[in-house]
Amino acid sequence: MAVNDLENVFVNDLYDNYPDFFINVKREQELLKQHDIIIWHHPLYWYSCPSILKEWMDLVLEHDFAYGRNGTRLYGKKVLNAITTGGSAEVYSEKGKNHFTIHQFLIPFIQTANLCGMQYLAPFVIHGAHMLNKRGVDFYAQRYKKAIIALRDGKFTTAQLSTTSYLNDLI
């Protein structure tokens, strides 16, 4: 992955850490407390996320940790989705084959962030990922790396982050 070697960036691969899907909730909550920017990096899989990420959200973002009267541990943190899609950008529109925009498909993630008091940022999106050749993969890998470095280093303004449709557009 393009960002594995970046200083002050921690990649937490759920499939590597939990091949049996038995998620260590306390470990994951500690990791969340230690980081200011959370990225849910996944393919858009059946218009959502893979089951392990959903399981992670169900278990780790629990009441009185992530939300509720005492659930303030994530308040003020930034969060975004970094996703790949199988379809082109054109199919993710009201007039396209999928009838909905990427933003509309990500509403459950946006609301999860809202419930947890986190600031949801525009997603980083790679459309038609399975159709990319090596050059295309390298291109998006470098753009993603630049986006993560810029986020890490505070290079984007709040206005930029709240008005763009895709984080990609700021690179």
N, C-alpha and C positions, 0 to 999 in steps of 0.2 A: 504494500500500500504506500502511496506517495507521502504519507505523513508519519510513518512509523519512526523515522529517525530524527524528527524535529525536537529540538530542546523545548522543555516545558509543555510538551504535548504528550498525553498518555492515551494510548489506544487500548481499549478493553474489548477484546473479541469474545463475544458470548459463546460462540460455537467452540472456540479453542478452550475456554475456561470451563464450560459446562456441556461437554458432549452428551452427558446423560440428562441434561435439562434440569438438574437439581441445582438451582441458583442459590448461592450463599448471600442471603438478603443483607446481613450485617456488613459483609465485605463490600457489597455494592453500595450500600448507604454511606459507608465511610468514604468510598471513592467519590461519590457525589458531593459530599461535604468538602472534599479537598480541592475541587475544581470549580472554576467560575463559569466556564462555557461547556455545555453538554451537547454532543452531536449524536443524534440517532442516525447512524449510517447504515443504510439497508436498500435492497431493491424494493421497488413498489411491487409488491407481490399480491396478486388478487386485489388490487386497489387498496392495499394496506401494507402492513409490515409482516415479516416472517413470524411464525408462531413463537420463537424463542424471545423475540423482542416484546411481543405482547405479554408473554409470561413474565418477563422481567418487569414490565410496567405494572402488571397486576400485583406482583409480590413486593417489589422494592418501593414503589411509590405508595406506601401504606399510610393509613390514617394516623395522625399524630406524629408522623415523620414528614411527609410531603404536603399534607393538607390537613384541615381540621383546626380546632382551637389551638392546639400545641404543635401543629405541623408546619413549622416555619423554616425548616432546615434548607429549603431550596429557594426561599424568597429572594428575589433580586438576581438570581443566576440567569444567564442567557442560554437559550436552547434553540436548536434548529435541526431540521432533517437534511441529510445528504443522501440523495436517492438516485437510483438509476431506473429507467423505464424501458420496457420493450418497444413501446410505440414512439412515433415521432411526436414532436411538439404539436403538430396540427391535430392529432387525434385526441389531445387533451384540451378540448374546448367545447363549449355548448353545442356547436354545430359539427363537431368532430365525432368520430366513431364511438368514443367513450362518453360523450355527452356532458362531461364535467371537466373543469380545469384542475390542474395540479393543486392549486390552493384549496379547492373544494374537497379533493380527496384527503388533504392533510388537516381538515378541520378537527378531527378527533385528537390529533397531536397538539394543535393550537389550543384547544380547550383544556387538555391535560396540563399544558404549560400554564394557562390562566389559573386553573384550580390550584396549582402548586405555587403560584405567585412568581413564576418565572417570566422573563421577557422572551417571547417567541420571535425569532429572526427569520428573514426570508430563507427559503431552502436553497441548497446547492443541488441543481438538477442536471442529470445527463440523460437526454432522451435517446432512444434507440440504441442502447448500450451494446446489445448483442450484434449490431450491424457495424460496429466500429472496427477498423483495422488497427494495427499496432500504432501507426502514426496518430490516429484519432484518440486511442487510449492514452498515449503519451501526452497529447495536447491537453486532454481533460485532467490528467494526473497533475500536470504542472499548474494548471489553473486552480485546481483544488488546493494544492500545496500553497499557492500564493494567497488564496482566500483564507486558509487556516492561519498562515503567518500574519496576515493583516488583522484577523480577528484577535489572535493572541497578543499582538503588539498594539491593539487599540487604534488602528489606522482608519477605521470607519467611524463616521459620526452617527449619533443616534438617528438623526434625520435620514441619512443614507440607508441605514439598516431598516428603518420603518417604512420607507416609501418604495423600495425596489421590489419587484416581483420575485426575482431570483438573485441569490447572492452572486452567482456567476456574472451578472451584469455589472457588478462593481469592480471587476478585475480587468 
